[in-house]
Amino acid sequence: MASPRDLFAAYLRSNRLARDSLPECAAEAGAALIDAQQSELFFLHGVLKTGVIFSSIHGLTALALPPLRVGRKQRRVIDSWCRKSVRSKSTFLITLLRDWRLITQAWRKARRKPELVNLKIDGIHIGPYIWDACYAARSERLSFRQRLKILYLIVCHRADCAVVSAYRVKLMIVGDPAYRTGMLYELCRARSIPCINAVNVEILQMHKYYLPSEFGLHFRDVPQSLVARLATSRTAVSKIDAYFSARFNGRIQQHDVVRAFGRDKIRRTRADLIAEHDLDGDLPLVFVMAHVLSDAPHNYSPLLHLDFEDWLGRTVTALASNARINFVVKEHPSVDLYGEAGILRRILVRLGCGDRLVQSDLHTKSVLEHADVVLTCGGTIGIEAASLGIPVILAGRPPYAGKGFTIEPKNAEEYGRLLASGIESVQRLTEAQIGCAKRVAYVLFDLFDNEALSLELGGVTYVRGKEFPINDFFRNVIVENEVPLMRQRVYQRLREFHESSDTSIINYRKLRDLLEIASPGATSAAS
């Protein structure tokens, strides 16, 4: 059996062979800039492979954009896929020296949270991404450490602008649509550079922004035309219901689902909740579904509040002033993955509402069984609740917003007034709204899942919080790369996506089953 070192070396060679099997592109055509800033090898490999494929499809040179500090293994993986990489350190230093005056001017403007969130440089709105990247819980003022990180990210943005010009970048492939790399998306928007954003290699999903008009869409936007097509399917209802049954019983192997609906969670009755929190059993029960505070709140832009913590504080304060409702707060099931265990309780205690936090082992199905209203900025609980007829009030714009089954206040003032007076009269959803919510949810949860394990992306499930079988991954990739890259299934799948009118990849096998289409011919979701 090969040693881990030999296995890694063989893996790198197989990547180079796959890369070299592609025809070389003319340098004068320009470059495709590939985000290579993932630290986990599984994600780094997947984003690089996706980027190299799109570079080939567009006839562009693959150009990696590594982070300022890159690990030795990560550096070798990047080099195995891309012959050319941006010299990030030297580009950063040159930019810092050349643009020092502009950088410090922008930095001085961002002394407080509101100014930072609204920060634009040369018309490019990068402030929300910077704030998300330097967020710190319970921080009223920006600390010296946060100020340094803000300065660093402003320099990174200016360096990105320089790279785009110097290398004649004609396409970008962005792994994470938030934080440091989220600024790349805004740069593409401002300069009308085609972009593949939010590459998720766990399920093979991403969003295609080729036209300027598409840049306003959420990176998991659900086409209304696809939802309408599902409404005409005779088999869709039973398949969608079967999916929800599996999801609500914890049989879907996705980390948030397992943590929310797993067997280790405890289901409680409405009477249990009323007694535990000393509530009035005759009043409506409102659930505030807290987010992971540091988990990119501006992915739900436009957000009505500065961030998730600001939303939580204003939400709880408004609800506490309404004597005609009960309310409780549920912690996000994945807080421990982000190092936030206990933070929510401390925030609620400070607000005088510590007794409203439900126990962390509460099964999310208890929320869906007992909630009269659900409040969220855009979490999956919103679409789950709406699928069961529970009214959902949004403080952000997730991909299921604007479909006719959620309540969406226009601003923070309207949101606050609704919670303080009016939420107690909100009505359950109609059957038509429930049907629409189910179809949108099914697209998001299942039709956007392109069964990555069946493609040449390593053939191993990645589960956050659990040890990744890296050697199995290397062995699988070595076998996968024995097939020339242009003949691999993943290459063909991405080419089909490139040529389609869809902005997100649809699982056409599942879609054909739902629509009862016998022929496996090309089926664009937007058609």
N, C-alpha and C positions, 0 to 999 in steps of 0.2 A: 504494500500500500504506500502511495506517495506521501511524503512528509507535507505538512501544511505549507512550508516554504516552496517546495517543488510544485505543489498544487496551485499556489498563487501565481507562480511563474508561468505555468502552463495555461492558466486562465488568461493572463496578460497576452501571451502569444496568440491565443485563439481570438482575442479581440482585435489584435493587429491584422490577423489574417482576414477576419470579417471586414474590417475597414478597407484593407487593400484590395478586396474583391470588387469594390465599387470603382467605376471609372473616375479618373481625376477630372476636376472641374477647372475651367479656365480662371486664372487669378483675376483677370479683368472683370469677371462677372460680379465680383463682390463676395461678401462673407455672410454666413449665418452664425450669429453669436449665440453660443450655447451656455446657459447658466450651469456652472460646474461647482456650485457652492454647497452641495450637500455633504455632510460629514459621514452619514451612513452609506456604506459601500453599495448596498442594495439599491438605494434611491439614486446615488451618483451614477451607477452603471446604467440604470433604466433611463434617466434623463439624457445622459450622453448618447446612448444608443438611439433614442428617439430623435435627438437633435441631429445626429449623423445621417439618419434616414431622411429627415426633412431637408437637410442640406443637399443630399443627393437628388431628391425629387425636384428641388428648385434649381439645381445646377449651380450651387454656391459652395464655396470653401468652408468647411467646418472649422469654427474658431471657438475655442473654449475660454470661458471667463472664470478662472479660479478665484477663490477668496484670497485676501491678503496673506493669511497664514493657512497653509495647507499641509496636512499630514503627509508623511512619506508614501504610505500606501495609496492615499487618495491621489497624490501627484502621479504615481505610476499608472493608476487606472485612467486618469485624464489623458496621459500621454499615449496609452494604448488605443484610445479611440480617436484622438485628435492630433494631427501632425503639428498644428499651430495653436498656440495659447497666448492670451494677453499676458504681458508682464505686469501683473497687478501691482506689485510693490513700487516699481519704478514709475509706473503711470500715476499712482497715488501721490508719490513725492513730487513729481513734476507738476501735477495739477495743484497741489498745495502751494507750491512756490509761485506758480504762474498766476493763479486765480485768488491769491490770498485776500486781496481787498474785497472782491465780491463775496467770498466765502464768509469772511468775518462780518460783513454787513448783514448777510442773511442770518448768521448765527445770533447776532445781537437782537434781531427782530423776534427771535423765538425764546423769550425769557420766561413766558408762562404758557400753560397748556393751551389756552384758546389761540394764542398767536402761533404756537407751533403747529397745531392741527390745521390752521389756515395757511401755512407757509407755502409760497410758490417761488420758484426761481426760474426766471426767463419764461414765465407763464406755465411752468410745469408744476402741478400740484403734488408735491412729495411729502407735505407735512403729516398727513395721516399715517403714512407708512413709517415715518421716523418716530412718531409718538408711540405707535404700536411696538416698535422695536426697543424703545427705551422705557416702556411703562414700568412703574413700580407701585405696588399696592399701598394704599393709605398714605400716598405722598401728596401733600397739598402744594408743595413748591418743588420745582425741579432742583435736584441735588447737583453737586459739583460733578459727580460721576455721570449723571444723566446728561449734563451740559457737554461733557467731553464726548459722550457717544453721539450726541446730536451733531457736534462739530465733525466728528469722524464720518458720519453718514452724509453730511452735506458735501464733504470732499469726495466721497464715493460717487455721489450723483454727478458731480462735475467731471470726475474721471470717466464715468460711463459715457457722458456726452462726448468727451474727447475720443474715446474708443470708437464710438459710432461713426465719427467723422474720419478718423485716421484709417480705419479698416474698411470703409465703405460698406457698412452693415446694411443688408437688404432684407434680413429676416432675423427675428429673435425667438429662441426657445427658452421659456422661463418655467422653472420647476415650481417654485413657491410663489403664489400671487401676493404675498404679504411681506412685511418687514423690509429688509435690505433689497431683496430682489423684486419686491412689488414696485419699487421705483423704476425698474426697467420697463414695466408695462406702461407706466405714465409717460416715460420717454418715447415709447413706441406710439402712444396715442398722440402726443404733441407733434411728432415728426412724421406721422402717417407711415410708420414702418410695420409691415405685416408681422404678426406675432402669434406664436403658439404658447398659450399661457396655462398655468395651473396643471402641469403634467403630473398625473397620479398613476404611477406604474403598478400600484397594488391591484387596481381594477382596469387599467388602461383607459384613462379618461383624461381629456384635456379640452381646451376651448380654442377655437380658431378665430383670430381677428385679422381678416385680410382686407376688409373695407373700412374706411373711416367711420361709416354709419354703424358698424358693429361694436365699436369700442365702448358704447354705453351699456352693453349687455353684461349681466353678471356672468362670471366664469363657469357657472353651472346652470345657465339659463335654460328653462324648459320651453320649447317652442309651443305656442298655442295651437298651431296646426297639428302637431303630434297628439296633443291632448284631445283635440276634436276627433281625430281619426280613431283613437281608442274608444271613444264614446259609441262608435258604430259597430264595435266588435262584439259578437255573440259569446265569445269565450273569455273576453277580458275580465268580466266581473268575477268569475270563479277563480281565475288565476291570480287576480289581484288580491282577493280575499284569502287565498291560500298563502300568498306571500306574507300578508299581514299577520296571519295566524303564526307562521314560523318566526316572524320578527318579534312579536309580542311575547312569545314563549322562549326567547333567547336562543333560537336555533340558527340564527344568521351569524356567521363567524366574522364579525367586525367589532373592533375593540370597544367602541362606545355602546353598541347594541348589547354585547355580552355584559358589560358593566351595568347597564341600565335594567336589563331584563333577565339577568343570570339567575341561576338556582340559589345563589348565596344571598339573594335579596329577599326581603320579607314583605308580604302583602298585608296591608292593614285595612280595616273597614273604615268607613266614614265616621262611625261612632268612635273608633279608636283615635282618629285624628282630632276629632272635636274634644275628646276627653284629655288627650295628651297636651293640648295647647289651650285648654280652658276657653273654648270658643262657644258661640251661640249656635246651636244646632238648627235653628230656624232660618239662618241667614245663608246667602250664597257663599260658596267656598272658592276663593281665587288662589291659584297657584302661581307664584313668581318663580320661574325656572331660571336660576342663575347660570351664568356662563363661566367658563374658565376665564378669569379676568385678563390674563395676559395673551389670550388666544385670538389675536388679530381682529379686534372688534370692527375695524373699518373694512373688513371683507363684506360687511352688510351695509355699506354706504349707499345712500346717505343715511347716516345714523342720527337719531334725534338728539343724542347727548354726546359728550366728549369721548366717553369710552364706556365699557361695561360697568365699571365701578360707579361712575357718575350716574348712569342709568339706574343701577340698583338702589343707590341712595335716594334719588328723586322718586323712584317708584314706591319704595317702602314708605317714605314720608307722606306721599299723596294718599296711599291706601290707608295709612294709620289715621288719617283725618276723616275717613269715611266710616261712619258708625253703622252703615247699612249692609256691610259685607264682613265676612271672615277672610283673612288671608294668611297663607303660610309660604315659606321660602324653601325651595329644594336646591341643594348643592349639586353641581354638575358631577356626573359619575366618574369623570376622568381627572379630577383635580390633582390626585396624587401623582399622575404622570407629569404634571407641570410644577410640582413642588408647592402647591397652593393649599394643601390640607390645613384646615383650621383658620384660614384667613377670612373666609366668609363669616364664620361665627363671630370673630372679633369685630368685623365691620358692623354686623347687626347689633351686637352688644353696645357698641358706641352710639348707634342710632336709637337705642332703647327698645329694640325689637328682637333681642336674643332669644326670647321664648317662642318666636315664630319659625325658627329653623327646624325642619323635620329631620328625623334621624337619617343618617347617611346610608343606612341599609334598606331604606324604603324602596320597594319594587316600583319601577316607573308605571307599571300597569295599574297600581293603586291611584296614581295621578289621573290616568285616563278613565278610571272607573268613577272617581269622586269629584273631579274638578268641574265647576260650573263655568269658569273662565280660566284661560291660560295666558300668561304674559311672558313674552320673550322678545329679544331683538331679532332673532332669526334662526334659533336652534331647530334641530330636527323634531323636537317635541311639538313645535308649532304645526307642522304638517301631519304628524301623527294624531294630534288632538283634533284637528279639523277633519281628518278622515273618519272620526267617530262622532262628528257633529258638535264638538265643543268649540265655542267661540274663542278665537285667538286674537289678541291685540298685539300688534307689532310696533317695536320702536326702531326698526331698521328695515332694510330692503333685501331680504334673502331671495333666492331664485324662485320661491313659491309665492312671493308677493305679487300683487297686481293681477291675480287670477280670479278674483271675485268672491273668495271665501274667507278672507282675513280682514280685520279692522285695522286701518292704517291711518292714524292721526297725521296731520300735515306737518306739525312742529311739536317741540317739547311742551309749549304752553297748552296746546290743544290736548296733548297726551295727558298732562297733569290734571287738567280739568275733568277729563273723562274718568280718571281713576278716583278723583275726589268726590265726583258726583255724576252718576250715569252708568257706571260699570255694572251696578246692581240690576239694571234693567236690560242688559244685553241678552238677546234671544239666541237660542240654539240654531244651528245651521239648518237650512232646508235640505231636502233629499237631493236636489240638483247640485247644491253647493258641496254636499258630502261626496257625491259621485265625482265631481270635478277634482276635489281634494285628493281622493283616492288615486285618480289617474295621474295627477301631477306627482304624487308621492311615489307611485310605481315607476314612473320614468326616472326620478331622482335616485331611487334606491336600487332598482333592478335593471331597467333598460340602459342606464348609464354604466352598468357593470359589464365590461367586455371580456370577462373570464380570462384574466391575464395568465392564469396557470396553464391555459391551453396554447399560449403563444411563447415565443422565444425570449422570455424575460427572466429566466432563472428557475422557473418552475417550483419555487418555494414560497409558502405563505409568510408574509411579514406581519407579526402581531406585536404592537407596541407594548412595552413592559415585559416582554419575554425574550429569552436569549434566541438570537437568530442563528440558524444552522449554516454558517458561512461556508464551510467546506462542501456541504451538499450543494449549495448554490454554485460554487466554483465548478464542481463536477458537471452540473447540469448545463452551465454556460459553455463549457468545453465541447460537450456533445452538440449543443445547439449550433455552435459556430462551425461545425463541420459542413453545414449547408451554406452555400454562398448567400450573402446577406440579401441580395435582391430576390432570392427565391424563398426566403423565410416568410412564414405566415404574417409575422408582425409588420414586415415591410409592405406586403400587399394590403394589409388592413389600413396602414397609415396612408398609403397611396390612394386607396378608395376614399378615405376621409378627406384627403386633400382635394380630390376631384369632385366631391359631393357638394351639395348646397347646405349641408348641415354644419352648424357651428360647434356642436359637441358630438362625440362618437356615440352612435346608437348601436345597441346589440341587435343586429338585424335578424339573427336566428330567432331570438325571443320575440321580436316584433312580428316576424312572419307568422309565428305560431299564434300570436294574439289576433292578428288580422286574417288568419286562416288563408294565407297565401301559400299555395303549393310550390310554386317555382322559386328557386333561390336566386332569381335575377336581381339586379340592382334595385334597391328600394331606398330612396332618400326620404328621411323623416319629414322633411319640409314639403315634399311633393303632395 
